[in-house]
Structures are given as structure tokens and as C-alpha cells.
């Protein structure tokens, strides 16, 4: 119990909070409102790791009800909010290209909250015909943890709903496009196929099952969203003006497209007399993305305050 209390405190202390990329956190809060009833009962906190590949969601603070029940029963202490704790490498905490992975991590929380993957795993384990089909199509693999593979597929598809193939872009880069299947993770190739099928509307036996169980559990259709967004202001080294919450999601695939495409247009428009190297591109994209989201957060917060004050005056 003491460990549980101190773990909560660890992620609420000022040192941790000062390092949270709040623009990225805002993106996840918008997703949370869509999928979680009473989402304001949760606070998203980000812990930082010194390991370069430490991306994960720890569910102990947000979904382990036994702790809260015992604390309430024994000490009469009731938590009004629970923490959704996501860890990422400290040196990537302000990297908005990599922030697409956070959509995958919040997908794990949505999955656990609604018991989606556990229901799929139960159906697979209860139906040998279904299991054999998934094995034959190489979606699941023998001698692996079906539940973990299903969880990863769901989180990938969930992220793809909002940021398209941006997550896969990073996975392909991170694994050098040749990650094999492990006990807990499908191969990068299989994950890419699953996301590509989802985005192009191509049905497969697993995607159909995933969408069906997801809808039954949440009453929300798990379908790709329109992710097109004009960020031509970036070409002039200016932040983009975004209008709605959902535009924040669209920003991530747009900057990935910018990162992957030729920068000749930007060089020409800004009369660069030098070659644009990777680090320069990286700094420009991250700086403009941060300013774009923070400008939107500030302006929308002021607008909300104006509306609130008007209603109070009435």
C-alpha cells in the first residue's frame, strides 16, 4: 500500500510535471474524452526513462481496483481521480514525430478499461476453427502469448485511427523493418499489414473480430478518421492555425509526411543557401509543431473562459 501511495506521488511531483510534453498530453486527453465515460476522473501523467526504448503504459494506478477498495475500506480514503501513467524516453519527451507512439499507449488503457482484447482472446481460445484460421494467416503465431499479440494489434489499430500510418513509420524505422515475432510482440511486418488493412478498409478475419468486439464494448465504431490537414504555413517556417481538437491528431501524420518528403520547396521558399540536414529539419518540425499546438491550447482556453464568463454574467 505504501508503494502504491508513493508511486502516485512520484508521478505527481513538480519535477515530473515540469517535464511532461503537455501538448502531446493534450492530444491524449481529447482521445480519452471520446472513449472513456467520466474521463475527467483520470489524469494522464508521463514519467521519463533514461532508456532509449522505454515506451510503455503502466496500468496499476488506473485500472487496479483492489487497491482503491482496500484503501477506502481500511483508511476511509477515497481517490477522486486516478493516474494514467505512460513512460517514454527522456530524450524524446519533446519529439513530436515520436509522439504518435503515445496514441498506441493510450490505446492500451482504453483496451484494458473496456476489456476488449481479453474478450477477443476468449473468443479465439474458445473457437479452435477461428484460432486455426488466425494461425494459418500468420496473424497469430504458435508458442506466443496470444493475449499480448492481440493487445498490440488493438493498440496499433487504435493509434492508426487518429494518426494514420505514422506509428508504423516509426516502428519500421526503429526496428530496421526486420523485427521478427517474439513471445509478446507480433513482427513489425505483421503490424504494418494490420494497420495498412485497417486504413484502406480491407477486411481480414482478425480486423473484423476486433471491430465487432470493440463496438460491442464501447458503442463506438473503430474506423479510420479523416487525417488530412494543410500545414503549408510550415513551409514558410510559421506555426499552422488549427481550428478544432481533432486537428491536433491530424497534425502528427502531416508532420510525418513533411519529414519523409523532399524539402526542396521549403529551401526555395525561404531562400536557403545551404543544404538542409536532418537535424535542421528535425528542429524545425518539432518547434513548429509545439508552437502550433500550444497556440491552439492557449486560444481555446481563453475562448472557454470568455464563454464561461458570459454565462456567469447572464
N, C-alpha and C positions, 0 to 999 in steps of 0.2 A: 504494500500500500504506500509506503514511504517512497519507494522507487517511482510509483505511479504519480504521486504528487510532484516529485522533483522533476520528472520528465515533462510534466505540464509547465512547470516554472521555467525549465530550461528553454523552452520554445517561446515563452512569453517575455523573457527578459529583454531589456532595451538593446543589448549588444546584438542579439539575433535579429530583432525587429529592424534595426538600422541597416541591416544588410539584405533585407528582403527586396527583391525587384518588384516594387508594388505595381508597376504597370502590367507585368505578367500575372501577378496575383489577381488583379482586376479582371483579366481575361477569364480566369478560372471561376471567379465569383459569379460572373454572368452565366457561365455554363451551369454552375450549381443551382442557380435560381430556376433554371429550366427543368432540372431532373430531380431535385430533392425538395419534398414538401417541408415547409418551415426552414428553408436554407439559412435563414438568419440565426438559427440555433447553432451554426457551425462557424468557426473561424479558420481560415486557411493560413497556416504558418509554414515557413520554409526554413529548414535547417541546412547548414552548409557543411560540406565534407571536403577534406583535403585530397581525397581520392579522385582521380580524373574520370572514373566511370561510375561514380556513385549517384545514380538516379533511382529513387525508389519511393513508394508510398508505404508508410507505416500505419497500420490500421488500429493499433492498440488504444490510441487516445480517442478515436472517433466512433468505433463500432463495437468495442468490447463492453457490453452492457453489465456484465457481472461486477466489474469494479465499481461502477456508479451505484449499483443496487446495494452492495455491501457498505460502501461509504455512507449512503443515505440511511441505511438501517442501523449501522453501528454508531455513526457520529452525527447523524441528523444534518449532514452537509449535502446540499443539492447543487449540482452544476447547472447553470443556466445555458451554458454554451460548451461545445466540445471542439477540440482542435483536430483539424485535418492536417497531418504533418507530412510534408513532402521534402525529401532531401535531394540536393543537387550539388555538383562540384562547385567549390567557392570561386574558382577562376572563371566559371561560366555563368555566374549569377546574374550578370548583365548582358548576356549574349542572347539576343532576341531571335537569332536564327535557330538556336538550340532550344529556345523556349517552347517549341512545338512538342517537345517530349513531356512537358507538364500537362498537356491535354491527355496524353496517354496515362499519366499518373492519376489525374483526377478521374479518369475513366475507371481505374481500379476501385476508387472509392464508390462511385456510382454503382459499379458491378456488385460490390460487397453489400452495399446498403439495400439493394433490391434483390440480392441472391440470384442474379442472372446466370452466371457461369456455373454455379452449383446445381441449378435446375437443368442446365444443358448437360452437365456431366452425369447427372442422374439418368436422364433420358438415354444417353449413349450407353451407360453401363447396364441399363435395363433392356436394351434392344440390341441383340447381337448382330442383327441384319444391318442396322444403322452403323454400328461400330465397324463392321467389316467393310462397309462402303467407304467410310471415312479413312480407314486404313488403306484400302485399295487405291483411293485417290490421293494418298500421301498427305492428307490434311492432318491426320494423327499418325503417330509412329509407334511401333511396338517398343516395349521396355522404356517408356517415358511416362511422366506424370500427366495424364490426360487433363486433370483439373488445371494445372499450371499452363499448359498449352492453350486451353480454352480461354483462360483468363487473359493471356497475352493477345490472342486473336481479338477478343472483345475490346480490349483497351486500344488496340491498333485501329480497329474499325470505328470505335467511338471518336478517337482523335481525328481520323480521316473525315468524319462528318463535318468538322469545323475547319480543318487546315489542309484538306486535300491530301496530296501525296508528300507533303513537306516532311512528315515524320519518317516516311520511307527513304526520302532523300538523305536524311541524316543517318539512318540505320545503314544504308548502303555505303555511305562514306566511312562510318565508324567501324564497320565490320569488313571493310575492303571487299564488299559484295560477295564474300565467300563463307559466311558463317554457317557452320553445319548445325544439325539438330542436336540439342542437348537434352538432358533429362527434364529441365524446366522451361526451355525455350524452343519454339519452332525455329527452323532455319530462316535466315533473312530472306532467302528466295521465296519460301512459302508465305512469309508475312507480306512480302511485296505482292505476290499473286492474290492474296486475300484482299488487300487494300485496293489493288487495281480492279478486281472483280466488283467490289463494292462501289467504287467511284464510277465505273462505266455501266453499272446496272446489270452486270452479268450474274445470273443466279448460279449458285452451287449449293450442294446439299447442306453444307455447314452454314453458309450465309443465310439461307432460308430459315434454318432452325434458329440461328442466333436472332434474326429479326423478329421471328414469331415469339420466342420466349421473352425477348426484350419488350415487345409491345404488351404482351400479357402481364408483365411485371410492372410496367410504368405507364401504360396507356399513351406512350409516345412512340411514333414511328421512327425507327433508326434508319434514316435516309440521308444521302449527301445533301448539303446545303449549297446554295449559290455562293461561290467564294470569289467571284470576280470583283476586283477593286482597282480603280485607276490611281496609281501613285506617281503620275507624271511630275508632280512637284519635286519628287526625289531627284529627278534628272537635273533640276536646277539647284540642287542642294538645299531644298527647303522642306520643312515638315509638310505632310499632307493634312488637309482638313477632313476629318471623318465625322459622320453625322449621327450614327446610331451605335448602340452597343455591339451589334453583330458585325459592324465594320472593323472592330478590333480583331475579331477572328480572321477576317479576310486579309488583314494586313500581313499576317505571317506567310501565307503562300505567295503573296505578292512580293515580299522581300526575298523569298527563296528564288522566285523567278528572276528577280533582278540580280541576285548573287550568281546564278547559273548562266546568265546571258551576257553577251558581249557589251562592254562598257564604252564602246566607240561613241555612242550617242551622247553619253554624259561628258566624255572628254571633249567632244566637239562643241557642245552647248556651253561648256564652261571654259573653253579655250585653254585646256590643259596643255602645257608644253613639256610634259613628262609622261612617262609610262605609268599607268595606274596599276600598282601592285596589289597583291591580295590583302595585305594589312591595311592599306589605304581604303580599299573597298569595304573591308570589314568594319573599320571605324566609322565610315560614312553611314553605312546601313544601320548599325546599332545606334548611333547618335540620333539619326533622323527618326528611327522607329520609337526610341524612348521619348523624344520630344513630341511626336505625333500623338502617342497615347496619353502622355501626361497633359498635353494641351486639352485633349478631349475630356479627361477626367476633371480638370480644373473648371472648364467651361460648363460641363454638365452639372457639376456640383453647385456652381453658382446659380445656374438655371433652376435647380431643385430648391435652393434656398429662396429664390425670388418667388417661386410658386407657393412655397410654404408660408412665406411672409404675407403674400396676398390673401391666402386662405385665412390666416390668423387675423388679418385686418378686417376681413368680412365678418 
